[in-house]
Amino acid sequence: MFPKGRFLISVCYFYLGFVLGNLFGTFLNFFRNKIIWDGAILFIIILIFETLNFFIYNRKLLNKKLLIILKNIQIGILLGFFIDAFKVGS
């Protein structure tokens, strides 16, 4: 599935995304001071992720390595959000 040596790089970028997702809750108060409505923050995040998905799944692009790295970071961020939601709920 992964070429030789690519798995470790993917896991490292996944972990980076996971850490960024967990740190998002820490910096959320900073974003709330700059942007009035929390819905705008969520809209910006969803817009970034959907634009990234559009470029990843576009078959015409040749530079897939960068897009795979960005996809691993995105999955890590989403998992970090998911885990952070459990911390908020408890």
Residue frames relative to the residue before (quaternion, step in Angstrom):
aa qw qx qy qz dx dy dz
M 1.0000 0.0000 0.0000 0.0000 0.00 0.00 0.00
F 0.7721 0.2016 -0.1129 0.5921 3.57 0.91 -0.92
P 0.4628 -0.6360 0.5241 0.3266 3.58 -1.03 0.68
K 0.7005 -0.4870 0.3173 0.4141 3.53 -1.23 0.44
G 0.8306 0.2005 -0.1746 0.4893 3.56 -0.84 1.04
R 0.5804 0.6136 -0.3757 0.3815 3.60 1.19 -0.25
F 0.5790 0.6091 -0.3770 0.3893 3.60 1.14 -0.60
L 0.6642 0.5064 -0.3098 0.4544 3.59 0.88 -0.88
I 0.6430 0.5113 -0.3192 0.4724 3.57 0.99 -0.79
S 0.6514 0.5135 -0.3160 0.4606 3.58 0.97 -0.83
V 0.6587 0.4991 -0.3112 0.4692 3.58 0.95 -0.83
C 0.6385 0.5258 -0.3325 0.4532 3.60 0.98 -0.75
Y 0.6869 0.4559 -0.2899 0.4861 3.59 0.92 -0.82
F 0.5863 0.5476 -0.3638 0.4733 3.59 1.14 -0.57
Y 0.6647 0.4940 -0.2969 0.4754 3.57 0.95 -0.90
L 0.6107 0.5396 -0.3454 0.4653 3.60 1.03 -0.72
G 0.6625 0.4943 -0.2997 0.4763 3.57 0.95 -0.85
F 0.6280 0.5383 -0.3284 0.4561 3.57 1.05 -0.78
V 0.6553 0.4944 -0.3046 0.4832 3.57 0.97 -0.84
L 0.6491 0.5061 -0.3216 0.4681 3.61 0.95 -0.79
G 0.6404 0.5239 -0.3207 0.4610 3.58 1.04 -0.75
N 0.6702 0.4745 -0.2989 0.4862 3.57 1.02 -0.73
L 0.6662 0.4951 -0.3059 0.4664 3.60 1.05 -0.64
F 0.4997 0.6678 -0.4250 0.3517 3.58 1.21 -0.36
G 0.6480 0.5209 -0.3171 0.4562 3.59 0.98 -0.81
T 0.6213 0.5447 -0.3352 0.4527 3.56 1.13 -0.62
F 0.7646 0.3648 -0.1841 0.4985 3.57 0.96 -0.88
L 0.4020 0.7386 -0.4678 0.2720 3.58 1.24 0.07
N 0.6259 0.5341 -0.3476 0.4497 3.62 1.02 -0.66
F 0.6117 0.5334 -0.3482 0.4691 3.59 1.09 -0.65
F 0.6687 0.4885 -0.2981 0.4748 3.59 0.95 -0.88
R 0.6312 0.5374 -0.3361 0.4471 3.59 1.05 -0.70
N 0.6453 0.5061 -0.3290 0.4682 3.60 1.07 -0.57
K 0.7032 0.4562 -0.2651 0.4765 3.60 1.07 -0.65
I 0.7664 0.2235 -0.1143 0.5913 3.59 1.06 -0.80
I 0.4816 -0.7247 0.4156 0.2650 3.56 -0.68 1.12
W 0.8101 0.2650 -0.1086 0.5115 3.59 0.76 -1.02
D 0.4806 -0.6799 0.4734 0.2877 3.61 -0.90 0.90
G 0.5823 0.5896 -0.3658 0.4237 3.57 1.14 -0.57
A 0.6127 0.5450 -0.3491 0.4536 3.59 1.11 -0.61
I 0.6197 0.5308 -0.3405 0.4672 3.59 1.06 -0.72
L 0.6749 0.4835 -0.2886 0.4769 3.57 0.91 -0.92
F 0.6284 0.5348 -0.3343 0.4554 3.59 1.02 -0.77
I 0.6530 0.5085 -0.3122 0.4665 3.59 0.95 -0.83
I 0.6559 0.5063 -0.3149 0.4630 3.60 0.94 -0.85
I 0.6683 0.4868 -0.3027 0.4741 3.59 0.91 -0.90
L 0.6362 0.5295 -0.3284 0.4550 3.59 0.98 -0.78
I 0.6494 0.5059 -0.3141 0.4730 3.59 0.97 -0.82
F 0.6859 0.4849 -0.2921 0.4572 3.59 0.87 -0.94
E 0.6761 0.4835 -0.3070 0.4635 3.61 0.93 -0.79
T 0.6210 0.5153 -0.3407 0.4824 3.60 1.06 -0.66
L 0.6377 0.5187 -0.3146 0.4746 3.56 1.01 -0.82
N 0.6555 0.5015 -0.3127 0.4702 3.60 0.95 -0.83
F 0.6115 0.5479 -0.3540 0.4478 3.59 1.03 -0.70
F 0.7038 0.4501 -0.2721 0.4775 3.58 0.91 -0.85
I 0.6300 0.5393 -0.3446 0.4398 3.60 1.04 -0.69
Y 0.7792 0.3571 -0.1839 0.4811 3.57 0.83 -0.96
N 0.4529 0.6385 -0.4732 0.4041 3.58 1.25 0.28
R 0.3799 -0.7731 0.4691 0.1948 3.59 -0.60 1.11
K 0.6185 0.5999 -0.3421 0.3750 3.61 1.16 -0.39
L 0.6064 0.5822 -0.3612 0.4036 3.58 1.16 -0.43
L 0.3276 -0.7681 0.5250 0.1645 3.54 -1.02 0.82
N 0.6770 0.4800 -0.2966 0.4725 3.61 1.09 -0.59
K 0.0022 -0.8484 0.5279 -0.0395 3.57 0.37 1.25
K 0.5512 0.6333 -0.4089 0.3577 3.63 1.09 -0.51
L 0.6727 0.4842 -0.2931 0.4766 3.57 0.89 -0.92
L 0.6757 0.4977 -0.3018 0.4524 3.56 0.95 -0.82
I 0.6183 0.5198 -0.3447 0.4783 3.60 1.09 -0.62
I 0.6259 0.5219 -0.3318 0.4752 3.58 1.03 -0.76
L 0.6717 0.4888 -0.2992 0.4694 3.59 0.91 -0.89
K 0.6311 0.5263 -0.3326 0.4627 3.59 1.06 -0.71
N 0.6417 0.5089 -0.3254 0.4727 3.60 1.00 -0.75
I 0.6324 0.5074 -0.3298 0.4835 3.59 1.02 -0.74
Q 0.6468 0.5273 -0.3170 0.4507 3.58 0.97 -0.85
I 0.6567 0.4948 -0.3141 0.4745 3.60 0.90 -0.84
G 0.6470 0.5154 -0.3174 0.4636 3.58 1.00 -0.76
I 0.6389 0.5181 -0.3247 0.4668 3.58 1.00 -0.80
L 0.6699 0.4945 -0.3060 0.4616 3.58 0.90 -0.88
L 0.6424 0.4968 -0.3260 0.4839 3.59 1.02 -0.70
G 0.6244 0.5320 -0.3306 0.4668 3.58 1.07 -0.70
F 0.6238 0.5179 -0.3295 0.4838 3.59 1.06 -0.75
F 0.6537 0.5307 -0.3046 0.4452 3.56 0.96 -0.93
I 0.6782 0.4696 -0.2853 0.4880 3.58 0.91 -0.90
D 0.6419 0.5259 -0.3193 0.4576 3.59 1.02 -0.78
A 0.6042 0.5556 -0.3569 0.4460 3.60 1.09 -0.61
F 0.6331 0.5104 -0.3377 0.4740 3.59 1.07 -0.62
K 0.6332 0.5215 -0.3383 0.4612 3.59 1.05 -0.68
V 0.6540 0.5026 -0.3105 0.4724 3.57 1.03 -0.76
G 0.6896 0.5074 -0.2813 0.4334 3.58 0.98 -0.82
S 0.6826 0.5007 -0.3071 0.4348 3.60 1.11 -0.44
